Amino acid sequence: MPRKTRQSPKVPPGKAAGSQVLRIIGGEWRGRKLTFPAIDGLRPTGDRLRETLFNWLQWQLPRARCLDLFAGSGALGLEALSRGAAQVQFVELDRAAARAINGHLELLGSKDGKVFNGSAGAFLQQPPEPFDIVFVDPPFAGDLWQQALVALQQGWLAPDALVYIESPKHTDMALPPDWELLREKRSGQVCMRLLRTPDG
């Protein structure tokens, strides 16, 4: 998840100090609230942005194999599973965040999510397997979008795969040849882009 500037939230009743709350907004687990560590700068993509994204994906998501490449709180991958994705591979560098995602999957009774605790770069150096939908939402300060797009082309994308990118509002991005920009929206300081890869 993006590591944007985070305001210190008030701790609501029933919520442990030093933690944040993620609410799943659609699908089988709609309304479920999950806690995750208050890691500096880490927060889930907001409800409004997630609703927009999953409206874009509603026809492609059922039975899709998804990769949540910079998972953070796991918000995008968990939302995908709730809405019918067949499988989600979460990739998260922070050990506490990765442990929290594993805990969420256990709590929700899902065997369709797997968590890789390590960097996106380390994950993408493994033998590739193709995914139908990839979420690329790295820490904003890291400037990792272009690197991720290059690495994903090395066997990680199924034909006609969809790649979602969340970045600061004015981030320039060079798309790989033959990739198509399907959707783009700016909200506050965030730019959302949905790309389609070639059909192979």
N, C-alpha and C positions, 0 to 999 in steps of 0.2 A: 504494500500500500504506500501511497505517497507520504513522504515525511515532510509535511508542510508545517508552517508555523502553527503551533497549537496553543490555545488559551487554556489556562488551568480551570477545569470544570468544577462545579460544585459536586459534592458526592451525594447522590440521591439515596433515600432510605433503602436499606437492604443491599447496598453496594459497598464492597470493601474499599477502604482507602487504598490508593495506589493502583487502582484498576479502572478500566473504562468498560462501557457497555456497547455491544453491537446488537442491533435488532435486525432480524431477517424480515424482509418486507413483502415477500411473495412466495407462492408455491406451498409445498407440503408443510414446511416449518414456519409459515407466515406468523409473525408476531412473537416468535421465540426470541428471548433476550439472552445473550451470552456475554460473559465477562472475559476480558483479556488484559494483559499487563499494561500499565501506563508507561510504556517505553517512550523515551524522549522523542517527540516529533512524529510518533506513529499514531495514526487514527484511520478508521475505515472511510472509504469513499462515502460521501453523504447520501442520505436516503433519496433525495431528489435526483442526483446524478445516477445512482444505481437504478432507479425506476426508469429513467430515460434509456440507459444502456440496455436493460433487459427487455424493454419494449422493442428496441432495435433487433434483439436477438431471439425474440419469442418463437419464430418459425424454425430457426436453426438449432436451438438449444436441446430439444428433446433427443435423448440417446447420443448426444455429442460427447466426444472425448475432449476434455478441456485441460489447459495448462495455465495455472495461476503463478506467473513467473516471479513476481516480487510480492509474495502473498501478504506479508504484514499481519493484520488481524485475521486474514482469511475471508474477508467480507465478500469478495467477488466470487471466489470458488465455492463458498458455502451457499451463497445465493443461487449459483448455477446448479448445485446438487438439489437444492430445495425445489427448483423449477424443472427438474427432469433430466439433467445431464447424466450420462451413463457413468462417467468417471471424471474425477478431477485430480490432477497432480499438483500439489502445493509445493512451492519452492520458497524457503524463507531462511535468511542468514542468521537472524537472532534466535538464540537457543530457547529463550523463554517464550517468544512468540510462536515458534514451531511447536513447542510443547503444548501451548494453549490450543492450537489448531487440532492437534491430536486429541486433546481432551474434549473439544467440541464434537469431533466426529464420533467419539465413544459415547458422549452424552446423547447425541442425536440417533445413535444406533445405526450409523452409516458405515458400511464396509466399502463404499465406492470412492473414498478419498484416500490418498497416500501423501505423506509429507516427507520432503527431502530437506534436511537441515544443513544448509550450506549456501554458497553464493549461486546466483543465476549462471555466472560464468562456469563454475565447477559443474553444475548440472548439465549445461549444454555441451560440455566436453565428453559426456558419456555417449555410447552408441545411441543414435537417434531413433525415436519412434514418432510417427506422425500424429498430430493433434488436429482436431476440427476447429477449435476455438482457442485462442491464446490471449490472455490478459497481460498487458505490459504496463505496469503502473509502478515504476521504480521511485526511490527517494528523489525528490525534485532537485536536490543539491548535487546529485551524482552524475547527471548528464549521460545516462546509460541507455537511452532509447535507441540511438543509432547502432550501438554495439549489439543490442539485443536483436534488432531487425536483421543485421548481417548474420549473426549466429543461427537464428531460426531458419534461415534458408538452407542450412546444411542437413536437410532430411527431417526436420521437426514439423513440417506443415503438410497436412493432407491436401489433395487437390481442392481448390476453391475454399481453402481455410479462411476463417475470419480472424483478424488481429485487432484487438482493442488497445488503443494507446491513450493514456491520461498523462498530461504534461502541463507545465505552466502556460498561461494564456498565449504568450507571444513566442513560443518555441518553434523555430524553423526545423523542418524535418525533410530529408531527402528520401523519397520512397524508392524502393527497389524497382527495377524495370518491370513493366507490365502489371504492377500492383494498382488496384483501383481504390480511390477514396470514396467509400459509400456514404458515410455520414460524418458530419463535423458540427460540433456545437461548443460555444464558449459560455461558461457560466461563472461569474465572479472572476477569479484569477486562474481558472482551470480551462484547458482545452481538451475536449473529448473527440477522438477520431476512431472511426471503424473502417478498417481496410479489408479488401478481399484480395487474396493471392491468386496467381494464375491457376488454370485448371489442370496443369501438368501435361 
